[in-house]
Amino acid sequence: MLLHITKAPFMDNKKKEGRYERIYKQLEVLMNKSNDKTARMCTIASILHHKMEDFFWTGFYLLNSEGALVVRTYQGPVACMELEKNVGVCWAGINTKESVVVANVEQFPGHIACDSRSKSEIVVPVKNEKGDIVGVLDVDSDKLNTFNEVDQVMLEKIVELLNS
């Protein structure tokens, strides 16, 4: 689901695609070093956070056995530990089973502000080996209009590495 997307002025799409391709190749190699999902999520969050300069908060929220969406591994400031059910961008990704790109979080109904510095956000559903949604990759920026279709396509491709 794309919501009010404009081209991000911070990195042109060609440069962004090249950066993501290099990150993807690095992650492909690293994913071969462990089949542990937590280790893989830690590595993905860390590399994305440190190689994409506009990523303010980068991490995973996973559904637990009670159906709550709980923070797991992440990079950045302190996160909300558990997100109110069916509210906010992360739950929108879970409920629609699609990536959600938000240019301005203040304009997203029910946005959960874990950190008031967050201005734009992208959420990508995470699936298990059977194709069931088990959580989301959540990335926030402290700038408006950071994320676009390039981020969506490449982050979806990167998230698929969890099950490779």
PLY file of the C-alpha trace (Angstrom):
ply
format ascii 1.0
element vertex 164
property float x
property float y
property float z
element edge 163
property int vertex1
property int vertex2
end_header
0.00 0.00 0.00
1.57 3.31 -1.07
0.42 6.43 0.75
1.26 9.88 -0.63
4.67 9.13 -2.07
6.97 11.76 -3.45
10.51 11.30 -4.63
12.83 11.44 -1.66
15.22 14.38 -2.08
17.94 12.79 0.05
19.27 10.20 -2.38
18.34 9.92 -6.04
16.74 6.64 -7.09
19.70 5.42 -9.14
22.11 5.90 -6.22
19.59 4.36 -3.82
19.10 1.29 -6.05
22.88 0.82 -6.28
23.27 1.06 -2.52
20.49 -1.45 -1.94
21.97 -3.86 -4.51
25.33 -3.77 -2.70
23.59 -4.30 0.65
21.57 -7.18 -0.80
24.69 -8.92 -2.11
26.40 -8.52 1.26
23.36 -9.88 3.09
23.07 -12.86 0.72
26.57 -13.93 1.75
25.94 -13.31 5.45
22.64 -15.24 5.48
24.59 -18.36 4.52
26.45 -18.19 7.84
23.41 -18.98 10.00
19.88 -20.34 9.67
18.87 -18.72 12.97
16.07 -16.21 12.25
17.02 -13.91 15.13
20.64 -13.75 13.99
19.45 -13.00 10.46
17.12 -10.22 11.66
19.91 -8.71 13.78
22.24 -8.65 10.79
19.65 -7.18 8.41
18.64 -4.44 10.88
22.25 -3.53 11.63
23.45 -3.38 8.04
20.43 -1.40 6.81
20.64 1.01 9.73
24.31 1.74 9.29
24.47 1.81 5.49
21.34 3.87 4.76
22.01 7.30 6.26
18.35 8.35 6.51
17.31 5.29 8.54
16.62 6.69 12.02
15.11 3.49 13.48
15.42 0.06 11.86
14.01 -3.13 13.30
11.56 -5.96 13.49
8.25 -6.35 15.28
7.00 -9.94 15.50
3.67 -11.44 16.46
3.92 -13.49 19.65
1.82 -16.54 20.60
-0.90 -14.28 22.07
-1.16 -12.26 18.82
0.59 -9.17 20.20
3.05 -7.28 17.99
6.25 -7.05 20.04
9.59 -5.41 19.25
12.49 -7.73 18.66
15.88 -6.76 17.30
16.46 -3.16 16.26
18.92 -0.30 15.81
18.17 3.26 16.92
16.46 4.94 19.87
14.31 3.05 22.37
11.24 1.51 20.73
7.68 0.84 21.80
7.87 -2.64 23.27
4.36 -3.70 22.22
2.14 -2.00 19.65
-1.56 -1.53 20.29
-3.49 -4.07 18.24
-4.78 -2.90 14.84
-3.42 0.63 15.27
-0.57 2.32 13.39
1.62 1.64 10.39
3.02 -1.71 11.54
-0.44 -3.16 12.08
-1.53 -1.76 8.71
1.24 -3.85 7.13
0.10 -6.94 9.06
-3.61 -6.45 8.33
-3.28 -5.60 4.62
-0.46 -8.11 4.09
1.30 -5.42 2.05
4.15 -2.99 2.49
3.11 0.45 3.69
5.04 3.61 2.77
4.16 6.78 4.67
5.65 10.10 3.55
4.49 11.96 6.68
3.56 9.94 9.77
1.55 12.86 11.16
-0.92 12.29 8.31
-1.33 8.56 8.98
-4.49 7.85 11.00
-3.62 6.15 14.29
0.15 6.52 13.89
1.94 5.34 17.03
4.70 7.77 17.94
7.36 5.72 19.71
9.73 8.63 19.10
8.47 12.10 18.20
11.46 12.62 15.88
10.08 10.05 13.44
8.71 11.80 10.34
8.32 9.11 7.65
8.11 5.33 7.73
8.09 2.13 5.72
6.80 -1.23 6.92
7.39 -4.53 5.09
5.54 -7.71 6.14
7.72 -10.63 7.23
6.53 -14.12 6.29
7.54 -17.52 7.57
8.44 -20.45 5.30
4.73 -21.29 4.85
3.92 -17.75 3.69
2.12 -16.69 6.88
2.77 -13.14 8.10
4.69 -13.30 11.37
5.74 -9.66 11.75
7.17 -6.64 9.99
10.41 -4.89 9.19
9.84 -1.30 10.31
12.07 1.58 9.24
11.60 5.18 10.38
13.31 8.34 9.21
13.58 11.65 11.01
12.98 13.35 7.64
9.77 13.64 5.63
9.37 11.81 2.30
12.36 9.53 2.80
10.88 6.34 1.39
9.55 5.52 -2.08
8.94 2.61 -4.44
12.68 1.83 -4.61
12.79 1.30 -0.85
9.66 -0.82 -0.98
10.89 -3.14 -3.74
14.37 -3.55 -2.30
13.31 -3.97 1.33
10.77 -6.61 0.27
13.60 -8.43 -1.54
15.87 -8.13 1.52
13.16 -9.42 3.90
12.80 -12.52 1.69
16.39 -13.40 2.66
15.14 -14.37 6.12
13.76 -17.59 4.62
16.49 -18.26 2.05
0 1
1 2
2 3
3 4
4 5
5 6
6 7
7 8
8 9
9 10
10 11
11 12
12 13
13 14
14 15
15 16
16 17
17 18
18 19
19 20
20 21
21 22
22 23
23 24
24 25
25 26
26 27
27 28
28 29
29 30
30 31
31 32
32 33
33 34
34 35
35 36
36 37
37 38
38 39
39 40
40 41
41 42
42 43
43 44
44 45
45 46
46 47
47 48
48 49
49 50
50 51
51 52
52 53
53 54
54 55
55 56
56 57
57 58
58 59
59 60
60 61
61 62
62 63
63 64
64 65
65 66
66 67
67 68
68 69
69 70
70 71
71 72
72 73
73 74
74 75
75 76
76 77
77 78
78 79
79 80
80 81
81 82
82 83
83 84
84 85
85 86
86 87
87 88
88 89
89 90
90 91
91 92
92 93
93 94
94 95
95 96
96 97
97 98
98 99
99 100
100 101
101 102
102 103
103 104
104 105
105 106
106 107
107 108
108 109
109 110
110 111
111 112
112 113
113 114
114 115
115 116
116 117
117 118
118 119
119 120
120 121
121 122
122 123
123 124
124 125
125 126
126 127
127 128
128 129
129 130
130 131
131 132
132 133
133 134
134 135
135 136
136 137
137 138
138 139
139 140
140 141
141 142
142 143
143 144
144 145
145 146
146 147
147 148
148 149
149 150
150 151
151 152
152 153
153 154
154 155
155 156
156 157
157 158
158 159
159 160
160 161
161 162
162 163
